[in-house]
Every structure is written in C-alpha cells, then in structure tokens.
Amino acid sequence: MSNGKNRSLTQERLLTLQDIAGHLRISLKTARRWIDSGELAAFKIGRQWRISETDLRKFLRERWKG
C-alpha cells in the first residue's frame, strides 16, 4: 500500500529544458544559466536536465515577487 506522499512524487510532471524555454520564451542558454547558478533546481537523468513543475513554480514566484 502506498501513501499519498509517494504517489504525488511519482505523478509530478518533469519538464525538460526545451519545455521551460518554450513556455517562458527564453533561450536554452538562459535556462541552463539559471540551473548552473543554482537559481532553478534541476537534476539530470542521463545527460538531460529535468525540472519538476513544483520547482519551476517556486523559482518563478521567488524571481518575480512584487
């Protein structure tokens, strides 16, 4: 039997750099720069970066407060 916490982790959508760049209308280089600087939390699966929707929302909230 799985609990709700584990279920939510496995169901969260993971975005690629291309997804984020397209959605935010930024370059891949800008997205990589945010990851490299630690501003945007991400992890690698193989050679590709993945960003959780939760981490993207958190990043956007913190970046554009006001």
C-alpha positions in Angstrom: 0.0 0.0 0.0 1.5 3.4 -1.0 0.8 6.6 0.9 -0.2 9.8 -0.8 3.2 11.4 -0.5 4.9 8.7 -2.6 2.1 8.8 -5.1 2.4 12.6 -5.6 6.1 12.3 -6.2 5.7 9.7 -8.9 2.9 11.7 -10.6 4.6 15.0 -10.7 5.4 16.1 -14.2 9.1 16.6 -15.0 9.9 19.3 -17.6 12.9 19.4 -20.0 15.0 22.5 -20.7 13.2 22.7 -24.0 9.8 22.7 -22.2 10.8 25.5 -19.9 12.5 27.6 -22.7 9.4 27.3 -24.9 6.9 28.1 -22.1 8.9 31.1 -20.8 10.1 32.2 -24.2 13.7 32.2 -23.2 16.8 30.6 -24.7 18.1 27.2 -23.7 21.3 29.1 -22.6 19.3 31.2 -20.2 17.6 28.1 -18.7 21.0 26.4 -18.3 22.4 29.5 -16.7 19.6 29.5 -14.1 20.4 25.8 -13.3 24.2 26.3 -13.3 23.8 29.3 -10.8 21.5 27.2 -8.5 18.6 29.6 -9.0 16.5 26.9 -10.6 16.5 23.4 -9.0 17.1 20.6 -11.5 18.6 17.2 -11.8 20.0 15.1 -14.6 18.5 11.9 -15.9 21.3 10.5 -18.1 22.6 13.5 -20.0 19.3 15.5 -19.9 18.2 18.0 -17.3 14.8 17.7 -15.7 12.9 20.2 -13.6 9.8 19.5 -11.6 6.8 21.6 -12.1 6.9 22.4 -8.3 10.5 23.7 -8.6 9.6 25.8 -11.6 6.6 27.4 -9.8 8.8 28.1 -6.8 11.5 29.6 -8.9 9.0 31.9 -10.8 7.4 33.0 -7.5 10.8 33.9 -6.0 12.1 35.5 -9.1 9.2 37.7 -9.8 8.0 38.7 -6.3 6.3 42.0 -6.1 
